[in-house]
């Protein structure tokens, strides 16, 4: 699950807010 967290983190850094980040 590290990859998903890394991707969510990168997306959040870019300014996106994926549901995965919200759930986590």
N, CA, C and O atoms as a Tripos MOL2 file, in Angstrom:
@<TRIPOS>MOLECULE
protein
   96    95    24     0     0
PROTEIN
NO_CHARGES

@<TRIPOS>ATOM
      1 N           0.8450   -1.2050    0.0000 N.3       1 UNK1
      2 CA          0.0000    0.0000    0.0000 C.3       1 UNK1
      3 C           0.8760    1.2490    0.0000 C.2       1 UNK1
      4 O           0.3710    2.3680   -0.0950 O.2       1 UNK1
      5 N           2.1760    1.0560    0.1060 N.am      2 UNK2
      6 CA          3.0680    2.2230    0.1290 C.3       2 UNK2
      7 C           2.9620    2.9920   -1.1740 C.2       2 UNK2
      8 O           2.9920    4.2220   -1.1820 O.2       2 UNK2
      9 N           2.8390    2.2690   -2.2710 N.am      3 UNK3
     10 CA          2.7750    2.9270   -3.5880 C.3       3 UNK3
     11 C           1.5280    3.8110   -3.6630 C.2       3 UNK3
     12 O           1.5950    4.9380   -4.1530 O.2       3 UNK3
     13 N           0.4000    3.3080   -3.1820 N.am      4 UNK4
     14 CA         -0.8470    4.0890   -3.2280 C.3       4 UNK4
     15 C          -0.6880    5.3570   -2.3900 C.2       4 UNK4
     16 O          -1.1040    6.4400   -2.8000 O.2       4 UNK4
     17 N          -0.0870    5.2090   -1.2240 N.am      5 UNK5
     18 CA          0.1090    6.3820   -0.3620 C.3       5 UNK5
     19 C           1.0350    7.3810   -1.0380 C.2       5 UNK5
     20 O           0.7920    8.5870   -0.9950 O.2       5 UNK5
     21 N           2.0890    6.8860   -1.6580 N.am      6 UNK6
     22 CA          3.0360    7.7740   -2.3370 C.3       6 UNK6
     23 C           2.3300    8.5160   -3.4660 C.2       6 UNK6
     24 O           2.5200    9.7200   -3.6410 O.2       6 UNK6
     25 N           1.5220    7.8010   -4.2220 N.am      7 UNK7
     26 CA          0.8060    8.4480   -5.3410 C.3       7 UNK7
     27 C          -0.1850    9.4790   -4.8060 C.2       7 UNK7
     28 O          -0.2950   10.5800   -5.3470 O.2       7 UNK7
     29 N          -0.8930    9.1250   -3.7600 N.am      8 UNK8
     30 CA         -1.8650   10.0620   -3.1750 C.3       8 UNK8
     31 C          -1.1400   11.2990   -2.6700 C.2       8 UNK8
     32 O          -1.6180   12.4230   -2.8230 O.2       8 UNK8
     33 N           0.0180   11.0760   -2.0660 N.am      9 UNK9
     34 CA          0.7890   12.2050   -1.5340 C.3       9 UNK9
     35 C           1.2480   13.1040   -2.6820 C.2       9 UNK9
     36 O           1.1720   14.3290   -2.5880 O.2       9 UNK9
     37 N           1.7210   12.4920   -3.7600 N.am     10 UNK10
     38 CA          2.1790   13.2660   -4.9200 C.3      10 UNK10
     39 C           1.0070   14.0530   -5.5000 C.2      10 UNK10
     40 O           1.1580   15.2230   -5.8540 O.2      10 UNK10
     41 N          -0.1470   13.4230   -5.5970 N.am     11 UNK11
     42 CA         -1.3270   14.1080   -6.1460 C.3      11 UNK11
     43 C          -1.7030   15.2810   -5.2420 C.2      11 UNK11
     44 O          -2.0220   16.3650   -5.7290 O.2      11 UNK11
     45 N          -1.6660   15.0670   -3.9450 N.am     12 UNK12
     46 CA         -2.0100   16.1450   -3.0140 C.3      12 UNK12
     47 C          -1.0030   17.2840   -3.1530 C.2      12 UNK12
     48 O          -1.3740   18.4560   -3.0980 O.2      12 UNK12
     49 N           0.2630   16.9390   -3.3320 N.am     13 UNK13
     50 CA          1.2970   17.9650   -3.4880 C.3      13 UNK13
     51 C           1.0380   18.7680   -4.7600 C.2      13 UNK13
     52 O           1.3070   19.9680   -4.8120 O.2      13 UNK13
     53 N           0.5180   18.0990   -5.7790 N.am     14 UNK14
     54 CA          0.2500   18.7990   -7.0430 C.3      14 UNK14
     55 C          -0.9740   19.6970   -6.9000 C.2      14 UNK14
     56 O          -1.1570   20.6320   -7.6800 O.2      14 UNK14
     57 N          -1.7980   19.4190   -5.9190 N.am     15 UNK15
     58 CA         -2.9890   20.2550   -5.7280 C.3      15 UNK15
     59 C          -4.2540   19.4350   -5.8870 C.2      15 UNK15
     60 O          -5.3620   19.9560   -5.7560 O.2      15 UNK15
     61 N          -4.0860   18.1400   -6.1730 N.am     16 UNK16
     62 CA         -5.2760   17.2900   -6.3110 C.3      16 UNK16
     63 C          -5.6160   16.6740   -4.9590 C.2      16 UNK16
     64 O          -4.7600   16.5500   -4.0830 O.2      16 UNK16
     65 N          -6.8810   16.2910   -4.8090 N.am     17 UNK17
     66 CA         -7.2860   15.6910   -3.5330 C.3      17 UNK17
     67 C          -8.0890   14.4270   -3.8040 C.2      17 UNK17
     68 O          -9.3190   14.4490   -3.7550 O.2      17 UNK17
     69 N          -7.4000   13.3230   -4.0900 N.am     18 UNK18
     70 CA         -8.0690   12.0500   -4.3890 C.3      18 UNK18
     71 C          -8.8130   11.5130   -3.1680 C.2      18 UNK18
     72 O          -8.4460   11.7980   -2.0280 O.2      18 UNK18
     73 N          -9.8650   10.7330   -3.4240 N.am     19 UNK19
     74 CA        -10.6320   10.1650   -2.3120 C.3      19 UNK19
     75 C          -9.7430    9.2990   -1.4330 C.2      19 UNK19
     76 O          -9.9580    9.2070   -0.2250 O.2      19 UNK19
     77 N          -8.7530    8.6680   -2.0340 N.am     20 UNK20
     78 CA         -7.8570    7.8110   -1.2590 C.3      20 UNK20
     79 C          -7.2020    8.6180   -0.1480 C.2      20 UNK20
     80 O          -7.1020    8.1520    0.9870 O.2      20 UNK20
     81 N          -6.7590    9.8170   -0.4700 N.am     21 UNK21
     82 CA         -6.1020   10.6560    0.5380 C.3      21 UNK21
     83 C          -7.1010   11.0250    1.6340 C.2      21 UNK21
     84 O          -6.7520   11.0670    2.8140 O.2      21 UNK21
     85 N          -8.3350   11.2890    1.2360 N.am     22 UNK22
     86 CA         -9.3500   11.6590    2.2270 C.3      22 UNK22
     87 C          -9.6500   10.4770    3.1400 C.2      22 UNK22
     88 O          -9.7730   10.6400    4.3540 O.2      22 UNK22
     89 N          -9.7670    9.2910    2.5550 N.am     23 UNK23
     90 CA        -10.0560    8.0960    3.3530 C.3      23 UNK23
     91 C          -8.8880    7.7860    4.2790 C.2      23 UNK23
     92 O          -9.0830    7.4530    5.4480 O.2      23 UNK23
     93 N          -7.6860    7.8980    3.7550 N.am     24 UNK24
     94 CA         -6.5070    7.6030    4.5710 C.3      24 UNK24
     95 C          -6.2650    8.7860    5.4920 C.2      24 UNK24
     96 O          -5.3190    8.7710    6.2800 O.2      24 UNK24
@<TRIPOS>BOND
     1     1     2 1
     2     2     3 1
     3     3     4 2
     4     3     5 am
     5     5     6 1
     6     6     7 1
     7     7     8 2
     8     7     9 am
     9     9    10 1
    10    10    11 1
    11    11    12 2
    12    11    13 am
    13    13    14 1
    14    14    15 1
    15    15    16 2
    16    15    17 am
    17    17    18 1
    18    18    19 1
    19    19    20 2
    20    19    21 am
    21    21    22 1
    22    22    23 1
    23    23    24 2
    24    23    25 am
    25    25    26 1
    26    26    27 1
    27    27    28 2
    28    27    29 am
    29    29    30 1
    30    30    31 1
    31    31    32 2
    32    31    33 am
    33    33    34 1
    34    34    35 1
    35    35    36 2
    36    35    37 am
    37    37    38 1
    38    38    39 1
    39    39    40 2
    40    39    41 am
    41    41    42 1
    42    42    43 1
    43    43    44 2
    44    43    45 am
    45    45    46 1
    46    46    47 1
    47    47    48 2
    48    47    49 am
    49    49    50 1
    50    50    51 1
    51    51    52 2
    52    51    53 am
    53    53    54 1
    54    54    55 1
    55    55    56 2
    56    55    57 am
    57    57    58 1
    58    58    59 1
    59    59    60 2
    60    59    61 am
    61    61    62 1
    62    62    63 1
    63    63    64 2
    64    63    65 am
    65    65    66 1
    66    66    67 1
    67    67    68 2
    68    67    69 am
    69    69    70 1
    70    70    71 1
    71    71    72 2
    72    71    73 am
    73    73    74 1
    74    74    75 1
    75    75    76 2
    76    75    77 am
    77    77    78 1
    78    78    79 1
    79    79    80 2
    80    79    81 am
    81    81    82 1
    82    82    83 1
    83    83    84 2
    84    83    85 am
    85    85    86 1
    86    86    87 1
    87    87    88 2
    88    87    89 am
    89    89    90 1
    90    90    91 1
    91    91    92 2
    92    91    93 am
    93    93    94 1
    94    94    95 1
    95    95    96 2
@<TRIPOS>SUBSTRUCTURE
     1 UNK1         2 RESIDUE 1 A UNK
     2 UNK2         6 RESIDUE 1 A UNK
     3 UNK3        10 RESIDUE 1 A UNK
     4 UNK4        14 RESIDUE 1 A UNK
     5 UNK5        18 RESIDUE 1 A UNK
     6 UNK6        22 RESIDUE 1 A UNK
     7 UNK7        26 RESIDUE 1 A UNK
     8 UNK8        30 RESIDUE 1 A UNK
     9 UNK9        34 RESIDUE 1 A UNK
    10 UNK10       38 RESIDUE 1 A UNK
    11 UNK11       42 RESIDUE 1 A UNK
    12 UNK12       46 RESIDUE 1 A UNK
    13 UNK13       50 RESIDUE 1 A UNK
    14 UNK14       54 RESIDUE 1 A UNK
    15 UNK15       58 RESIDUE 1 A UNK
    16 UNK16       62 RESIDUE 1 A UNK
    17 UNK17       66 RESIDUE 1 A UNK
    18 UNK18       70 RESIDUE 1 A UNK
    19 UNK19       74 RESIDUE 1 A UNK
    20 UNK20       78 RESIDUE 1 A UNK
    21 UNK21       82 RESIDUE 1 A UNK
    22 UNK22       86 RESIDUE 1 A UNK
    23 UNK23       90 RESIDUE 1 A UNK
    24 UNK24       94 RESIDUE 1 A UNK
